[in-house]
Amino acid sequence: MSIRYLPEHVEIVLLTLDLVEHEASYLAYTHQHLFEQPIDLEWINQLALKPELAEKIDAFGARFGRLQDTLGEKLLPRFAALLGEKPKSLLDVLAYAERMNWINSAEDFIAARRLRNRLIHEYITDPSLFLEALQTAKQATLDMFAIVNRLRYEAEQLKPESAA
Amino acid sequence: MRLTQEQIHIIKETTQRFMGERTRVFLFGSRTSDINRGGDIDLLVETDESLPNRIQTLCQLEAALLMRLGDRKLDIVFKDPQSILSPIHEVAKRTGIQL
C-alpha cells in the first residue's frame, strides 16, 4: 500500500527520522545498561552515595525526554505536513497521529511525557514512588521504540503523489 | 479561586475516574487567589486507596486532564496511605481549597 504525500516535505521527514533513530539507539544503550541490574528500593536508596548510578539515571532521563521531544515536536508534525496536514498544537498533532495509527494513544504519549518530571533523582522524597517511575519509564521506552519502528515502516511505504 | 465551574467538574470527575470515587482534590498555589491572572494549576490529590502503580496512574490522570483542559501548566502532588510526606504536602493541605 502506498501513501500519497507532498514530495517537497519528504527530505526533511527522512532527515528527522534519521535523527530520531539516532536518539533511539542512544536511549536503547542506556536503557539496556540501566535495567540490566536489578533495581529495587535498596538500589534507589544508594543513589545518594553512588554518583555513577545517579549519572546513569540522568542520562536515561535526558535521552528519554529528548526522544519524546523530537518525536512529538518534530517528526510527527513533519509527517503530518507530508500528508498536507498542519496541526497547530502538540495535542492536535497527537490526535492526528492517533487517527493515522502512528501512535496507539495520544493520552498515553502525554502520560509518558509527564513521567519525565518524576525521573529526576535529586527530587527523590519518596523512594518507592521513584522506583515506580523508573519501572514505568522502562516500559514507556519500549513503547516509544515501537512508534519509531512504525514511522520507519510508514516512510518506506511512501510513493510520490504522481505515481500513486 | 480562579477555575471555572466546568474546569472544577472536569478535574473532580477525571481524578475520581482514575483514583477512585473517594479521592479528594485540593487546589493550591496562585490559582486560589482571585486577584492574580493566569498561573499554573496546582493540585493535591489525596486518596485512601492503595493503587497498584501510583506513578503510572498519576501520569495517566495528568494526561487525561491536559487532554480535557487543554495543554497548560498543571502540577499534581499526590498523597496516599503509603506516601512519605514532604513539605509541599503540608503547604498544599494547609493552603489548599477542596474542590
Boltz contact constraints between the chains, C-beta under 6 A:
constraints:
  - contact:
      token1: [A, 89]
      token2: [B, 71]
      max_distance: 6.0
  - contact:
      token1: [A, 91]
      token2: [B, 71]
      max_distance: 6.0
  - contact:
      token1: [A, 107]
      token2: [B, 63]
      max_distance: 6.0
  - contact:
      token1: [A, 107]
      token2: [B, 67]
      max_distance: 6.0
  - contact:
      token1: [A, 110]
      token2: [B, 63]
      max_distance: 6.0
  - contact:
      token1: [A, 110]
      token2: [B, 66]
      max_distance: 6.0
  - contact:
      token1: [A, 111]
      token2: [B, 59]
      max_distance: 6.0
  - contact:
      token1: [A, 111]
      token2: [B, 60]
      max_distance: 6.0
  - contact:
      token1: [A, 111]
      token2: [B, 63]
      max_distance: 6.0
  - contact:
      token1: [A, 114]
      token2: [B, 59]
      max_distance: 6.0
  - contact:
      token1: [A, 114]
      token2: [B, 62]
      max_distance: 6.0
  - contact:
      token1: [A, 115]
      token2: [B, 59]
      max_distance: 6.0
  - contact:
      token1: [A, 118]
      token2: [B, 55]
      max_distance: 6.0
  - contact:
      token1: [A, 125]
      token2: [B, 86]
      max_distance: 6.0
  - contact:
      token1: [A, 126]
      token2: [B, 84]
      max_distance: 6.0
  - contact:
      token1: [A, 129]
      token2: [B, 55]
      max_distance: 6.0
  - contact:
      token1: [A, 132]
      token2: [B, 53]
      max_distance: 6.0
  - contact:
      token1: [A, 132]
      token2: [B, 54]
      max_distance: 6.0
  - contact:
      token1: [A, 132]
      token2: [B, 55]
      max_distance: 6.0
  - contact:
      token1: [A, 133]
      token2: [B, 55]
      max_distance: 6.0
  - contact:
      token1: [A, 136]
      token2: [B, 55]
      max_distance: 6.0
  - contact:
      token1: [A, 136]
      token2: [B, 56]
      max_distance: 6.0
